[in-house]
Amino acid sequence: MRDYEFYYTQDGSVGLYSYADNDVYHSKFGALTEAWEKFVIPSGIEKKLNTVDSIKILDVCYGIGYNTKALMSFVINSDEKILKNLKKENFIKKFIKKYLVKNKSIDTIDVNNINCYNEELLAPTETILSKISIDCLEIKNDLVKISPFLKTIITPQEAYTKIVPKIFDCFDTYWAIKKFIGKHSKLFAPKNRKEIRELLDLKFNNDYDEIENEYRINNLVNYIIIDTLINKYKDSYFNLDLQEILKDKKLKRFFDRSLIKYAKFKQDFRYNYLSRFDLLAFLHNIYYDHLSKRYKKIKSKDIESLIKLSFYVNDARKSILTLEGGYDFIFLDAFAYTKAPQLWTVEFMAELYRRLSPTGLLMTYSNSALVRNTLLENNFYVGKIFDKKTNKFIGTIAAKEKSLIKYPLSNYELGLCATKAGIPYHDETLSATRENILKRREIEFRNSELMTSSKYMKVRREREIEGLNDNED
Ligand SMILES: C[S@@+](CC[C@H](N)C(=O)[O-])C[C@H]1O[C@@H](n2cnc3c(N)ncnc32)[C@H](O)[C@@H]1O
């Protein structure tokens, strides 16, 4: 049985809940929004894109890939030409739908040969995209595999027409309502009622347009991920578990069918070419019959070669040891530290420190004293991620170079790190169990003579009343 459930987060993107960890994978306020605001925007990648030849990113806890997708999307969108002129995604969809899926007689063709680009437009795109390489670490195989098929955001229109199909139009008559409810009884089951309410809220939420425009994922991203994954998993891509998930009726609305079709096509027929002669004849016909003049200089190309993506599906504590490093950005998106302390230990963080480039940045959503202290113990300079929209600090950022930290921790926050709350986890062998890591800290906590965080806060408040706190607090 799957140990997770799908749900919609408030920005319309799909989130997951894990039974095993009794924790959500994504913030209920918006999986996609979080990826942008806590990882991509604070990275300041746009400055780097223009000044360096290559950018290396480490996505620790890839999950269903929001952080990687948001970053890829940012890079792709930053080359407007690819968006405005290439229209790659539409092109592929149309192509497959019209000529390949419908026409069963042509069921063996190397789909690589239909990834057509306009050569002139490809050049600038290639230069930007080929600068990027992302290493993705994740323990769960099936999450990685389903990641490209997830609709990364449901639009208000979709929410309105698909999930609450024509609710208002149907309500003209009593009979229409009854009929509608009968037909869509599942939607009105108690479990879904809240979801519908949320989706309607979404529909009427004024902020939505902003979210949609700013944080949308370019679908090309999913094509790149599919291509890379199929390459990696080759024949086993659609194993039974994955098929079961993709076929599950209840989950249907979370997946993009055309991407599934594309992936199936790509996998099934990749190694079964038509004879070279037939293949060329086929492409020749398509080319002359159906492609506009814009695509005259057609070029076949593997999408995945545009951006270098690598997946390491294992415990991140093992994967990290196989990686060389030199990362410009590290995204640390593990479950909360009480649920998964394994990826918040001093020793794991030390491995991250070793692999961060001297001018690199590590980002995480956590604001806790424990996580910050663990970073400090590893000689990171530690600061806060500031969100301009809400005027709040929404995460933690760390670097090897002091000047890269725009909002350093205040004296108050540094003091908090030095309380019992900041006592870090340890795992020297990078293989201890969750229970052992927790237990070890618990003992240390009990025996520690440090001040508790509540005592510390009380003392600070008293000092504040007396006007004794530092200005920098
Ligand atoms: C909070 S979620 C991350 C969500 C993810 N960034 C996304 O965009 O979907 C934490 C992820 O860590 C993974 N995970 C848990 N323990 C891990 C480990 N030891 N090594 C690698 N990944 C792990 C989980 O399977 C889960 O996907």
The ligand as an ORCA input file, in Angstrom:
! r2SCAN-3c Opt
* xyz 0 1
  C       9.387     17.395      3.168
  S       9.502     16.196      1.941
  C      10.297     17.042      0.632
  C       9.377     17.534     -0.428
  C      10.070     17.772     -1.731
  N      11.115     18.754     -1.681
  C       9.093     18.064     -2.845
  O       9.240     19.070     -3.542
  O       8.182     17.271     -3.049
  C      10.790     15.158      2.551
  C      11.273     14.100      1.572
  O      12.412     13.459      2.125
  C      12.412     12.114      1.736
  N      13.312     11.417      2.671
  C      13.042     11.037      3.943
  N      14.136     10.480      4.492
  C      15.114     10.533      3.561
  C      16.464     10.112      3.529
  N      17.049      9.553      4.586
  N      17.169     10.299      2.395
  C      16.603     10.894      1.321
  N      15.328     11.312      1.301
  C      14.594     11.134      2.395
  C      10.966     11.732      1.813
  O      10.681     10.583      1.057
  C      10.291     12.987      1.288
  O      10.106     12.891     -0.085
*
